[in-house]
Amino acid sequence: IVVDNASTDGTGDLLAADFPDVRTLRLDTNTGFAGGVAAALPNVRTPYVALLNNDAAADTHWLERSLAALAEHPDAAAVTARMRYWDDPGRLNNAGVQLVRGGYGADRGLDQPDGPPFDEPAEVFGFSGGAAVLRVDAVRAVGGLPAEFFLYYEDTDLSWRLRLAGWRIRYEPTAIVAHRHAASSDRRSDLFAYYNERNRLLMLLRCAPGRFALAQLARFVLTTGSLTVRRLVGQQLPDAAVFRLDLRLRVLAAVLGRAPGALRRRVAISRIATVARTEIPRTWIR
């Protein structure tokens, strides 16, 4: 199955002509990584689905060892890989996703030497969509990937919902992947800042304890106001997209516009949850 995210380079025609056995799902618009995977998921007929970014290369045994970890841990809905930097395999890019202060999803082990403690299997908060193997039935049961996220935080949002439904997420150090970090996106870009902040807030409205979610939304509003005042009085601000007033107002408008849908999704998540939102261990948010 190939999802053609409204490409304009002839990919769909090439597949039809040269690879007739491939099933191509042609989308009318570019729905991003999240939308592409969400479109494919209903067509998956296997018990597992593997996610691997186009800027990553898997070790020969990555899939085998990920599946072995799922077999060993039947309460795990996902196994996330040991992702090393492509050009510096002695350093880690990702060893799972952790949740940090403010409800941000962060790469566990980012820029750390590839060694202890990341050479041991572990339970982690979430998987990285860059390289992971998931149980299809578990993913479907909690609503799949949020297509509306387009890109960023779709994996952390899904991980949170899986945990609320009683599933666990495992990190498997023998499942190794080399990754060209941000090779197909620019972490300094407006696009990154916009989707990173928007989707974090939407994820919190959907998944987090209510007080925490509202506190982070209020903090975003107050910080935006503070940055505006500082700019008006002539203070120098960092030259990064996330500090720009126009981008922050776009984020806020998008979150408020999508808040009713996020709250409806929150109700649906509550109906399938077996773990109270407040019981997600505090150690995940630090």
N, C-alpha and C positions, 0 to 999 in steps of 0.2 A: 504494500500500500504506500503510495506517495501522495502527500498532500501538497498540491500546487497552490501556494499562497498568493494567487493573482499575479504570477510572474509575467514579465513582459519580454523574456529572452528566448521564447520558443521552447521552453522546457516541456510543456504539455504536449506539443506536437511531436517533439523528439521521442518522448516516451511512447506515444501511440504508434509511431512508425517503427522504432527500433526495439521496443520492449513491450510487445502486445500482451504478455502475461502479467504485466504490472497493472494493478488497479490504481487509477489516478483519480483523486478527489480534487476537482478544480473549484477553488473558492473564488467568489466574485470580488472580494476585497482581501487585502493583506491583513490577516488576523493575528500576526505575530506568532511567537513560539507557543504561547498559551492557547491561542485559538486554533493553531494547526494541530497540536496534540489533542485538544478537545474534539476536533472534527474527526480525527482518526479513531479515537477510543471506541465509539460504538461499532466500528468495523473489525475490532480485534477479536479473534476467536480462540486465542491461546490463554492459559491461566496466568501468564506473566507478560509484562511489557517492559522493554528496555528503552531508556532514554540515554542518548549519547549526542553531545553537541557536535556541530560540524567543524569546530576548531579543536577537536579532541581526537586522540587515537588510543584505542583500548589495547591493553596487554592481551596476549593470546588466551589467557585463562580468566579474564575479567568476568565474562558471562557465567562460566562454569562455577566459579567460586562465589559469585553473588547468589546463584541459585542454591548452592550448597548451604550458604548461610540462611537463606529463607527456609530450607528444609530443616535445618537444625533449630530454627526459632519459629515455630508455627504461629506465635503471637506477633510476629513482625510483618508489617505490611510493605516495608520497603527496605532495601539494602543500598547504602550509598558507598561510593568508591573512595579509594585513596588517590586523590588527584594531585599529581606533581606538575610543577612547571615544565613546559616543553623544553625550554632552553636552559633550565637549571634543575635537573631531576633531584638534586640534593635538597631542594626546598619544596615545601608543601603549598599547594594552592587551596585545597579544601579536603577536610576530613569529616564532612558532615556540616550541618547548619546548626548554629547555636543562636539563642535569642538573648539579646543584650539590652541594656538600659534604653528605654524609649520604645521598646518593642521592635527594634531593628533586627533583621536576620543578618547574621554575620558568618563568614567562612571560618569554621573551626580549624585552627592550625595554620591560618594564613601567614605565609612568609616564615614559618617556623622550620628549623632543620628537620629533615625527614628521618625521624628516629623516635625514641621514647618520648611521650607515651602513645604516640600515634601508630606504633607498630603492634598495638593490641586491639582486638575487637572491643566495641563499646556500644552502649545505647546512647543515641544522640537525640536532640530535639527534632531535627528534620534532615531530609535528604537534599542533595543538590541535583537540580534538574539537568546539570551538565553530564552526569554519569550515575545512573541509578537503575535498579530493577525493582518493579512494583508488582504487587498482586492485583490483577485486574478487577476481581470481584470486590476487593476492599476499596479500591479507588472509586469504582462505580457506586458502591453503597453510600459513600459520603459525598457524592455529587461531582466527582471528577475534577479536572483542572478548571479553574475559573477563566473561561475564554475572554471575559471582559477585561482581564488584567493586561492582555497583549504581551507584555514581557516584564519580568522581574516580580518576585514574591509569589508567583503562582505555585512554586514548589513549597515555600514556607507555609502558605495558606493551606495547601493540601495536607502537609505534614501535621499542622495544628488540628485540622478536622479529623485526621486519622487518629491522633492521640485522644481527642475528645470521645471518639467512638471506641476507645479501649485498645487500639493497636499500638505497637511500638515500632521504632525506627532503629535499624542497626547500621553501624559502620563496620565494614569488613576490610582490613588492611591488606589482605592478599588479592583483593580485586583492584587492580592498579590501572590508572588511566593517565596519559600525558595530555596536558591542556595548554593551549595558547591562550592565556588569560585575556579576556576582552578583545580577542582578535576580530570579532565581528560586531563590536560595539565600542563606543568611546565613553569611558566612565567620567570624563570631564564635560560631556555634552549636555545640552538642554534636555535631550531625549532621556538620558539616564537619570538626571535629577528629577524630571517631572514624573516618570513612571515609578521611580524608587520611592519618592515621598507619597505620591497619590496611592499607590498600591499598599504601602505600609499602613496608611491610615484606614483604607478600606478593609484590609485584613483584620485590623484590630476591631473595627466595628462589627465584623462578622464573627470573630473567633474569641477575642479576649474578654476577660471579666469587664463588666460594664463600666465600673469606675475607672479602671485603667485606660480603657479605650477613650472615654470622654476626657480624661485628664490629658492624654496625648494630643487629642484634637484641640483642646483649649491651649495647650502649650504651643502648638503650631501657630495658632492665631496670635497669641501673645508675642511669640518670637518674631512673627511677621511685623506686628506693630512696632516692636522695639527696634527692629532693623530699619524700619521706615523713619522713625524719629532720629536714629543715629545718622542716617544718610542726610536728613534735612538739616542737621546741625553741623554737617561737614565732616563727620568722622569717616575715616578710611575703613572700608569693609573688605574682607577677602575677595579675591577675584575668582569666584566660583559661582556656577549657575544657581546653586541652591540658595544663595544669599540675595538673589535678584528679586525685587518686589513683583515684577510682572509675572515671573515664573511661579512664585509662591501664591499669587492671587489666582492664577490658572489652576494650580493644584487644589486650592481651597474651593473654588467654584466647581471643579470636577467632583470632589469628594461630597460636597453638599448636594449636588445634582444626583449623585449615585447613592446617597445615603438611604433613601427609602428602599431601594433594591437590596442594599447590604443588610438592612435591618430585617427585611423579609427572609433573606438567606440565613440570618442569625437565628430566626425562629425555627426554620427548617433544620438547622444544625442542632438546635436544642432538642428537637424531637428524636434524633437518632443518637444523641450523646449518651454514653454510659458513665462518663466521668464529668463531674461538675467543673465548670470553667475555673472556679477558684481552687480546685484541687490539682490543676496543673502545677507541678512543683515549682516553688518560688526560685529554686536554683536555676531554672531555665531563663529567668529574667534577672540579669545582674549588670 
